[in-house]
Amino acid sequence: MSVAPEVQAPPEPPRGHARVVYLGPVAPHWEVHSEFGDRALIEEFRQRALARLVLLPPHDPQFRRNRERVVRDAERENIALEWDLGLPEEDSATG
């Protein structure tokens, strides 16, 4: 019995872009900027992301779990996501 390989469609281009920026130790800690995409889509994503991150600095143990939730949300919505944690590039990569 042979199994036919799954045919994968080429990936769709992102529907939008979001950059999550750490502002520093004083709350609010985060901002979400966008370079392109539907304004309503980006605004809804921004609200969900900030709700998860608003009181969490990057060194907080809860941040890692909530960051993963924001990443999964961006993947579901097909939004290109960047993180700016104020760290060198290798430490602030997406995901």
Secondary structure, DSSP 8 states (H G I E B T S, - for coil): --------------SEEEEEEE--SSSS-EEEE-SSB-HHHHHHHHHHHHHHHTT--TTSHHHHHHHHHHHHHHHHHTEEEEEE-SS-GGGS---
